[in-house]
Amino acid sequence: MNKSNYPRSFSHIGITVPDIKKAVEFYEEVMGWYVIMPPSKVTKERDTAIGQMCIDVFGEHWETFDIAHLSTSDGIG
């Protein structure tokens, strides 16, 4: 491994967590990230862009999930 290539940055990552509110709190307090969109519920529905996109990505076998969007301190996220 060439250490001159690290650390690397990223522009988008998705993770699954058991408690979204505690996860958001952790990333805010420990990592210094800020909330762009607080935890929100996404419902399987075909009449919204986000609902249809999630059906396209996840298939038909889901009903709802919670999502939040955060950004790192450099504005990437």
N, C-alpha and C positions, 0 to 999 in steps of 0.2 A: 504494500500500500504506500502510495506517495503522499506523505503528510501535507505537501503543499496544496493538495486538492481539497483540504478540509479546513474549517467547517463548510459544509454546503448549505445553500439556502433552498427553500421550497416556496411555492406560491399557492398550493392548495393541498389539503390533506383531510381525509374524513376518518373519524374513529368512532367506534361503538363503545359506549360507557354504560354502566348499570344505573347511574343516577346523573342525569344531565345537569341538574341545578348544582350539585356538588362539583361536577367536572368544570362547569363554567366558573364557579367560585375559585377553584384551584388554579385554572389558567389565568384568571385575572390577578389573584393575589400572589401566586408563586412565580409565574412566568412573566407577569407584567403585560399580558395581552389585554385588549379592550373589546367590548361587545359591540358588534355591528348590528346583529339581530338577536334579541334574547330568545330563550327557549320557546319554541312555537310548535304546535301540532300540525302535521301534514296528514291529510286524509285522502284516501284513494278516491279520486273523482276524475271524470273525463272532461269536465267543462272548465277546468283551469289549466294554465300552462304547467304549473308545478305538479299538479296531480297527474297529468298525462305524461310528463317527463319521468316521474317516478314509476308509473306503470311500465313505461318503455324500459327503464333501467332494472327494476326489481321484479317485473312480471306481474301476474295477477294474484299471487298468493300473499298479499299483505293488506292490511286495513288502515292502520295509522302508525305514525312514528313521530317522535319529537326531534327537533333540529334546532341548532343555534349556530350563528356565524360569529367568529372572532377574528381579530387581526393581531399580528405581532406588533411590537413597538415600532418596527420600521415601515408599517403600513401595508405589509404583505399578508394576505390571509384570506 
